[in-house]
Amino acid sequence: MTCRNIDPLSLDETIDEGKEETDVEKRRSSVWEHQELAQIPIKVLRGHTDAVTSCHFCFDDTKVLTSSHDKTATLWDTESGAALSVFKRGHLSNVSECALIPDKKRLITASWDKTLNAWDLETGKIIWTAAQGGLLTSCSVSEDGKYVVSSSDLENAICLTSADTGERLFHVKDHHKSTITRCRFDPQSQHVASVSEDRTIKLWDLVSTQTTLSINSTHLNVISNCCFTANGRYLCTASWDKTLQLWDVQTGTFRSHGGLTLSKGHDGSVSSCAFSMDGSVLVSGAYDRTVAVWNMETLCKTLELKGHADWVTDVAISAEKKWVASASKDTTVRLWNMEHSEEIPAVIETRKAQGMGYHILQCEECGKAFSISRLENSDLVTKCVFCRLKTETRSHLQPPPLLSSVLPIEDRNQIPSTTSSSVV
């Protein structure tokens, strides 16, 4: 008798595509799809007929909003998995991304047909359409609900639009040297971050209407996505070079030390990233068909979620960290129930491994890695022994959570030891 090894986190063996419902309305639903040994319950949302391009939790995590290359956007109920509304016949080509204005109950969709649409969530009707200069690759809504920013492949531009009227307020052409892959408002509605195929990161200020920060990243390939922490201090970038990088855009420590690299999380190009509301968890998706869950205290991957049949194109995490959502080229959206993920043996073992030995820290002065015993207080020791010897002993401000984090011993070489990025 042969014994077959089963990956308890993998759902690949449980999906029988031949049993999929053919009726369109029945397909716009979800089912729990996991084998008995699977330790992460999953709900699969079916209904889109082409690649799903974006996913977002909304309305206190009770709903999920998605967009697709099938030219539609869909609002789903998180618990039942039912499709509540399908927004269609508004675009002539792929919908690249969608965003929500909760207070105004409006949906924004950006499309390759060069238009930006605002929809009424209750009636499903289009409120306004804004024609843009080229194919739209991304869109984002400011936290205060006043503005919509979109990125266009024509002139590598970003465009600021009134969320109320659709009126164009600012058009910044040649913002990057190549196609802009993603644009994002910061949580304070003061800046727009954008990333590009040219591997640069830019922050555009709404008050001065100027680019106030430009970073030549150390990514080795296209930067595909970016996301902010809720306080706006840290920006995470995802890249086709299979890594993510963390940037402290408020204090600017990257000017001397570069961004902090998160590697060994994916075997394929990283397509997406999202922080939890409290900043303790980062989720990333990749073209290797997996979703990675990162602990921001240790800066290590704690869990890998498998099951998609094609590229993972976008990810999201609910405010209470109960759900992780992933959108895929396989036309589905998956909701991963993370309530009991801390009890999974693999996660427990990972945490034990991260809790043994030494802290690997980054010196706040020279940027080099150094180690201290876990018995020492890493909040007080912020410099390597060489930098401490050069300066007089003095009290230090408590370092921010991400930069006082523990790095695993195998990742110590990932910390840049010299200046590896430049600011224009």
C-alpha positions as CSV (number, residue, x, y, z in Angstrom):
1,M,0.0,0.0,0.0
2,T,1.4,3.3,-1.0
3,C,1.2,6.4,1.2
4,R,0.6,9.7,-0.5
5,N,1.9,12.9,1.2
6,I,-0.7,15.6,1.5
7,D,0.1,19.3,2.0
8,P,-2.4,20.3,4.7
9,L,-2.4,23.9,3.3
10,S,-2.8,23.0,-0.3
11,L,-6.3,22.9,-1.8
12,D,-5.2,21.8,-5.3
13,E,-6.4,18.3,-4.9
14,T,-9.9,19.2,-3.7
15,I,-11.3,21.2,-6.6
16,D,-13.2,19.3,-9.2
17,E,-13.7,21.7,-12.1
18,G,-16.0,19.2,-13.8
19,K,-18.6,19.6,-11.1
20,E,-18.7,23.4,-11.4
21,E,-22.2,24.8,-11.8
22,T,-22.9,26.0,-15.4
23,D,-25.8,28.2,-14.5
24,V,-24.5,31.8,-14.3
25,E,-26.5,32.8,-11.3
26,K,-25.6,29.7,-9.4
27,R,-21.9,30.3,-10.2
28,R,-22.0,33.7,-8.5
29,S,-21.7,32.1,-5.1
30,S,-19.2,30.5,-2.9
31,V,-18.5,27.1,-1.3
32,W,-16.2,25.8,1.3
33,E,-13.5,24.0,-0.6
34,H,-11.0,22.2,1.6
35,Q,-10.1,18.7,2.4
36,E,-10.4,17.2,5.9
37,L,-6.7,17.7,6.6
38,A,-6.6,21.3,5.4
39,Q,-6.0,23.6,8.3
40,I,-7.0,26.9,6.6
41,P,-10.8,26.8,5.7
42,I,-11.4,28.6,2.4
43,K,-14.3,30.0,0.6
44,V,-14.2,30.3,-3.2
45,L,-16.1,33.1,-4.9
46,R,-17.1,32.2,-8.4
47,G,-18.8,34.4,-11.0
48,H,-16.2,36.3,-13.0
49,T,-15.5,34.8,-16.4
50,D,-12.0,36.2,-16.9
51,A,-9.0,37.1,-14.7
52,V,-9.9,38.9,-11.5
53,T,-7.7,42.0,-11.2
54,S,-8.4,43.4,-7.8
55,C,-10.1,42.6,-4.5
56,H,-10.9,44.8,-1.5
57,F,-12.8,44.3,1.8
58,C,-15.3,47.0,2.6
59,F,-18.2,48.0,4.8
60,D,-16.6,46.8,8.0
61,D,-15.3,43.6,6.2
62,T,-18.9,42.4,5.6
63,K,-18.4,42.8,1.8
64,V,-15.8,42.1,-0.8
65,L,-15.4,44.2,-4.0
66,T,-13.7,42.8,-7.1
67,S,-12.9,43.8,-10.7
68,S,-12.1,41.7,-13.7
69,H,-11.0,41.4,-17.2
70,D,-14.5,40.4,-18.0
71,K,-15.3,44.1,-18.0
72,T,-17.3,44.0,-14.7
73,A,-17.0,44.7,-11.0
74,T,-18.8,42.6,-8.4
75,L,-19.9,43.3,-4.8
76,W,-20.0,40.0,-2.7
77,D,-21.3,39.2,0.8
78,T,-18.4,37.9,2.9
79,E,-20.3,35.4,5.0
80,S,-22.6,33.9,2.4
81,G,-20.3,34.4,-0.6
82,A,-23.2,35.6,-2.6
83,A,-22.8,38.1,-5.4
84,L,-25.0,41.1,-4.3
85,S,-24.4,43.3,-7.3
86,V,-22.7,43.0,-10.6
87,F,-21.7,46.3,-12.3
88,K,-21.6,45.7,-16.1
89,R,-22.1,47.3,-19.4
90,G,-20.1,50.3,-18.4
91,H,-16.7,49.4,-20.0
92,L,-15.7,48.2,-23.4
93,S,-12.5,46.6,-22.2
94,N,-10.8,45.0,-19.2
95,V,-11.4,46.6,-15.8
96,S,-7.9,47.0,-14.3
97,E,-8.9,48.0,-10.8
98,C,-11.8,49.2,-8.7
99,A,-12.1,51.3,-5.5
100,L,-14.9,52.3,-3.2
101,I,-16.1,55.6,-1.7
102,P,-18.1,54.1,1.3
103,D,-19.6,57.4,2.6
104,K,-21.0,58.2,-0.8
105,K,-21.9,54.6,-1.7
106,R,-20.0,55.0,-4.9
107,L,-17.8,52.5,-6.8
108,I,-14.9,53.7,-9.0
109,T,-13.7,51.5,-11.9
110,A,-10.7,52.1,-14.1
111,S,-10.5,50.4,-17.5
112,W,-8.3,49.7,-20.5
113,D,-10.9,51.4,-22.5
114,K,-9.4,54.7,-21.3
115,T,-12.3,55.7,-19.0
116,L,-12.9,56.1,-15.3
117,N,-16.5,55.3,-14.2
118,A,-18.3,56.2,-11.0
119,W,-21.2,53.9,-10.1
120,D,-24.1,54.2,-7.7
121,L,-23.8,51.1,-5.5
122,E,-27.6,51.0,-4.8
123,T,-28.9,51.5,-8.3
124,G,-26.0,50.1,-10.3
125,K,-26.2,53.1,-12.6
126,I,-23.2,55.2,-13.8
127,I,-23.0,58.6,-12.2
128,W,-20.2,60.0,-14.3
129,T,-17.6,58.9,-16.8
130,A,-14.2,60.6,-17.2
131,A,-12.3,60.0,-20.4
132,Q,-8.6,59.6,-19.8
133,G,-5.7,59.9,-22.3
134,G,-4.7,56.3,-22.4
135,L,-5.2,52.8,-21.0
136,L,-5.8,53.0,-17.3
137,T,-3.6,50.6,-15.2
138,S,-4.8,51.6,-11.7
139,C,-7.0,53.8,-9.5
140,S,-7.2,54.8,-5.9
141,V,-9.6,56.9,-3.8
142,S,-8.5,59.3,-1.1
143,E,-9.4,58.4,2.5
144,D,-11.6,61.6,2.7
145,G,-13.5,60.5,-0.4
146,K,-12.8,63.7,-2.3
147,Y,-10.4,62.6,-5.0
148,V,-9.7,59.7,-7.4
149,V,-6.2,59.2,-8.7
150,S,-5.6,57.1,-11.8
151,S,-2.6,56.0,-13.8
152,S,-2.3,55.9,-17.5
153,D,0.1,54.3,-19.9
154,L,-0.1,57.4,-22.2
155,E,2.7,59.8,-21.2
156,N,3.2,57.6,-18.1
157,A,0.9,60.0,-16.3
158,I,-1.2,60.2,-13.2
159,C,-4.5,62.1,-13.1
160,L,-6.4,63.6,-10.2
161,T,-10.2,63.6,-10.6
162,S,-13.0,65.0,-8.4
163,A,-14.9,62.1,-6.9
164,D,-18.1,64.1,-6.9
165,T,-18.2,65.3,-10.5
166,G,-15.5,63.5,-12.5
167,E,-13.8,66.8,-13.3
168,R,-10.1,66.5,-14.0
169,L,-8.2,68.6,-11.4
170,F,-4.6,67.8,-12.3
171,H,-2.8,65.8,-14.9
172,V,0.9,65.0,-14.3
173,K,2.5,63.7,-17.5
174,D,5.9,62.0,-17.7
175,H,5.6,61.2,-14.0
176,H,7.7,58.1,-14.6
177,K,9.9,57.0,-17.4
178,S,7.9,53.9,-18.1
179,T,4.4,52.5,-17.5
180,I,3.0,53.2,-14.0
181,T,1.8,49.9,-12.5
182,R,0.1,51.1,-9.4
183,C,-0.9,54.4,-7.7
184,R,-2.1,54.7,-4.1
185,F,-3.3,57.6,-1.8
186,D,-1.7,57.6,1.6
187,P,-4.1,57.2,4.5
188,Q,-3.9,60.9,5.3
189,S,-5.0,61.9,1.8
190,Q,-1.9,64.1,1.4
191,H,0.2,62.2,-1.0
192,V,-0.1,59.8,-4.0
193,A,2.5,57.0,-4.2
194,S,3.2,55.5,-7.6
195,V,5.4,52.7,-8.8
196,S,6.5,51.8,-12.2
197,E,8.2,49.5,-14.7
198,D,11.1,51.9,-14.4
199,R,11.7,50.5,-10.8
200,T,11.2,54.0,-9.2
201,I,8.9,55.1,-6.4
202,K,7.4,58.6,-6.3
203,L,5.3,60.6,-3.9
204,W,3.3,63.4,-5.3
205,D,2.0,66.0,-2.9
206,L,-1.6,67.2,-3.2
207,V,-0.9,70.6,-1.6
208,S,2.1,71.7,-3.5
209,T,1.0,69.6,-6.6
210,Q,4.7,68.6,-6.9
211,T,6.7,65.4,-6.7
212,T,8.2,65.6,-3.2
213,L,10.0,62.2,-3.2
214,S,11.6,60.1,-5.8
215,I,13.4,56.9,-5.0
216,N,15.5,54.8,-7.3
217,S,14.8,51.4,-5.7
218,T,17.1,48.4,-5.5
219,H,14.5,46.2,-7.1
220,L,16.0,44.2,-10.0
221,N,12.8,44.1,-12.0
222,V,9.4,45.9,-12.5
223,I,7.8,47.2,-9.3
224,S,4.2,45.8,-9.6
225,N,2.4,47.2,-6.6
226,C,2.6,49.2,-3.4
227,C,0.7,49.7,-0.1
228,F,0.9,51.9,2.9
229,T,0.6,51.1,6.6
230,A,-2.4,52.7,8.3
231,N,-0.3,55.5,9.8
232,G,1.3,56.3,6.4
233,R,4.8,55.9,7.7
234,Y,5.8,52.8,5.8
235,L,5.4,51.9,2.1
236,C,5.8,48.4,0.9
237,T,6.7,47.7,-2.7
238,A,6.2,44.4,-4.5
239,S,8.3,43.4,-7.5
240,W,8.8,40.9,-10.3
241,D,12.2,40.3,-8.8
242,K,10.3,38.0,-6.3
243,T,10.9,40.3,-3.3
244,L,9.2,43.0,-1.3
245,Q,10.8,46.1,0.1
246,L,9.9,48.3,3.1
247,W,10.4,52.1,3.0
248,D,10.1,54.5,5.8
249,V,8.8,57.4,3.8
250,Q,8.2,59.7,6.7
251,T,11.6,59.7,8.4
252,G,13.6,58.9,5.2
253,T,16.0,56.4,6.8
254,F,16.3,54.7,3.4
255,R,18.4,57.6,2.2
256,S,21.4,56.2,4.0
257,H,20.5,52.5,4.5
258,G,18.2,51.7,1.5
259,G,14.9,49.9,1.8
260,L,14.5,46.7,3.9
261,T,14.2,43.6,1.7
262,L,11.8,40.7,2.4
263,S,12.9,37.8,0.3
264,K,12.4,34.0,0.2
265,G,8.6,34.5,0.3
266,H,7.8,33.6,-3.3
267,D,9.3,31.6,-6.2
268,G,7.6,33.8,-8.8
269,S,7.1,37.5,-9.5
270,V,5.3,39.3,-6.6
271,S,2.1,40.9,-7.9
272,S,0.5,42.4,-4.9
273,C,0.8,43.3,-1.2
274,A,-1.4,44.6,1.6
275,F,-0.9,45.5,5.3
276,S,-3.3,44.7,8.1
277,M,-4.9,47.7,9.8
278,D,-2.6,47.4,12.8
279,G,0.5,46.9,10.6
280,S,1.4,43.6,12.3
281,V,0.8,41.5,9.2
282,L,1.7,41.8,5.6
283,V,0.1,39.7,2.9
284,S,1.6,39.2,-0.6
285,G,0.5,37.4,-3.8
286,A,2.6,36.2,-6.6
287,Y,2.6,34.6,-10.0
288,D,3.7,31.3,-8.4
289,R,0.0,31.0,-7.5
290,T,0.6,31.4,-3.8
291,V,-0.2,33.9,-1.0
292,A,2.4,34.6,1.7
293,V,1.6,35.9,5.2
294,W,4.4,37.8,6.8
295,N,4.9,38.7,10.5
296,M,6.0,42.3,10.7
297,E,7.6,41.8,14.1
298,T,10.0,39.2,12.9
299,L,9.9,40.3,9.2
300,C,9.5,36.6,8.3
301,K,7.0,34.6,6.3
302,T,4.9,32.6,8.7
303,L,2.4,30.9,6.3
304,E,2.0,30.1,2.6
305,L,-1.5,29.6,1.2
306,K,-1.8,27.4,-1.9
307,G,-4.8,26.6,-4.1
308,H,-5.1,29.0,-7.0
309,A,-4.8,27.4,-10.4
310,D,-3.1,30.5,-11.9
311,W,-1.4,33.8,-11.0
312,V,-2.5,35.6,-7.9
313,T,-3.1,39.1,-9.0
314,D,-4.2,40.9,-5.9
315,V,-4.6,40.4,-2.1
316,A,-6.4,42.0,0.8
317,I,-6.7,41.4,4.6
318,S,-9.7,42.3,6.7
319,A,-9.4,44.8,9.6
320,E,-9.7,42.1,12.3
321,K,-7.3,39.8,10.4
322,K,-10.0,37.1,10.2
323,W,-9.9,36.9,6.4
324,V,-7.3,37.1,3.7
325,A,-8.7,37.6,0.2
326,S,-6.9,36.7,-3.0
327,A,-7.8,37.4,-6.6
328,S,-6.5,35.3,-9.4
329,K,-6.2,34.9,-13.1
330,D,-8.0,31.6,-12.6
331,T,-11.3,33.8,-12.4
332,T,-11.9,33.1,-8.8
333,V,-11.5,35.0,-5.5
334,R,-10.6,33.0,-2.4
335,L,-11.4,33.9,1.2
336,W,-8.9,32.3,3.6
337,N,-10.2,32.0,7.2
338,M,-7.2,32.9,9.4
339,E,-9.0,32.8,12.8
340,H,-7.1,29.7,14.0
341,S,-4.0,30.0,11.9
342,E,-1.8,30.5,15.0
343,E,-2.7,26.9,16.0
344,I,-1.3,25.3,12.8
345,P,1.8,23.2,13.7
346,A,3.8,24.7,10.9
347,V,3.2,28.2,12.2
348,I,4.0,27.2,15.7
349,E,7.3,25.6,14.6
350,T,8.1,28.7,12.6
351,R,7.6,31.0,15.5
352,K,9.7,28.7,17.7
353,A,12.5,28.9,15.2
354,Q,12.3,32.6,15.1
355,G,12.3,32.8,18.9
356,M,15.6,31.0,19.4
357,G,19.1,32.3,19.4
358,Y,19.7,35.9,18.7
359,H,18.1,39.1,17.5
360,I,19.5,40.2,14.1
361,L,19.2,44.0,14.0
362,Q,20.1,46.8,11.6
363,C,22.4,49.5,13.0
364,E,20.6,52.8,12.9
365,E,23.9,54.6,12.1
366,C,25.9,52.5,9.7
367,G,23.1,50.3,8.4
368,K,25.0,47.1,8.9
369,A,23.6,44.0,10.5
370,F,24.6,43.0,14.0
371,S,23.3,40.4,16.6
372,I,22.4,40.6,20.2
373,S,21.2,37.9,22.7
374,R,17.5,37.6,23.0
375,L,18.0,38.3,26.7
376,E,19.0,41.8,25.8
377,N,16.5,44.6,25.2
378,S,16.5,45.3,21.5
379,D,14.6,48.6,22.1
380,L,17.6,50.0,23.9
381,V,20.4,48.6,21.7
382,T,20.0,50.3,18.3
383,K,23.6,50.5,17.2
384,C,26.3,48.0,16.5
385,V,29.3,47.7,18.9
386,F,31.6,49.7,16.5
387,C,29.2,52.7,16.3
388,R,28.5,52.6,20.0
389,L,32.3,52.8,20.6
390,K,32.6,55.8,18.4
391,T,30.0,57.8,20.2
392,E,29.3,58.7,23.8
393,T,26.7,56.7,25.6
394,R,23.4,58.5,25.5
395,S,19.7,57.6,25.7
396,H,17.9,56.7,22.5
397,L,14.4,57.2,21.3
398,Q,12.5,54.0,21.0
399,P,12.9,52.7,17.4
400,P,9.8,52.1,15.2
401,P,8.3,48.6,15.4
402,L,9.4,47.6,11.9
403,L,13.0,48.7,12.3
404,S,13.4,47.2,15.8
405,S,12.2,43.9,14.5
406,V,14.0,40.6,14.5
407,L,15.5,39.2,11.3
408,P,16.1,35.5,11.0
409,I,19.7,34.4,10.9
410,E,19.4,33.2,7.3
411,D,18.2,36.6,6.2
412,R,21.0,38.7,7.7
413,N,22.7,39.2,4.3
414,Q,19.5,40.7,2.9
415,I,20.0,43.9,4.9
416,P,21.8,46.4,2.7
417,S,25.2,47.2,4.3
418,T,25.9,50.2,2.1
419,T,23.8,53.0,0.6
420,S,21.8,51.2,-2.1
421,S,19.2,53.7,-3.2
422,S,19.3,57.3,-4.2
423,V,16.9,60.2,-3.9
424,V,16.3,62.6,-6.7
